[in-house]
Amino acid sequence: MLTIKRHARFNRFIKDVSVHTPFIKLVILLIVLWLIFSAGMYLSEKDIEGASIESYGEALFWGIAAFSTAGIADTPASSAGQIIGGLWIIIGSVLFFGTIVATVTTYFMRPLQRPHNKIIDTIEYNLEQLNDLTIEELDLLKETVDTLIVHVEHLKERQKKE
């Protein structure tokens, strides 16, 4: 039972990250730019004598090494390769680390931006816990929900009048 709850929470976390943060869009952008810059690097280095990039696969590896370790990748032999590489290191690094920061920030700021969603999430979480409640707790919950329903109906009537 505990494993199922953890699995459900993990699934909710993944859904929240994919739906409510820019993670998916930024990762797609990062991959597209990586493929483009790697192609540019390969095309600028393929006919240069002494270049360490002789295939598109090596250019793909170079693209990952260049932005993730900033300096461990081989130096391009051509001027065009150096420009492409320099741009990729800056853009790739900013996008990679920016994706992480933007996702974490958005994920944790989301409840503050939408307090009604926080209330709904709390209610959903508590509904998952119903099986663990005693009869007295269930009776108290019923009274609370009945009061909440009456309050919501009053709010709806007030909003209709305004």
HELIX and SHEET records of a PDB file:
HELIX    1   1 LEU A    2  HIS A   20  1                                  19    
HELIX    2   2 PHE A   23  GLU A   45  1                                  23    
HELIX    3   3 TYR A   56  THR A   69  1                                  14    
HELIX    4   4 SER A   79  GLN A  113  1                                  35    
HELIX    5   5 PRO A  115  GLU A  128  1                                  14    
HELIX    6   6 LEU A  130  ASP A  132  5                                   3    
HELIX    7   7 ILE A  135  LYS A  161  1                                  27    
END                                                                             
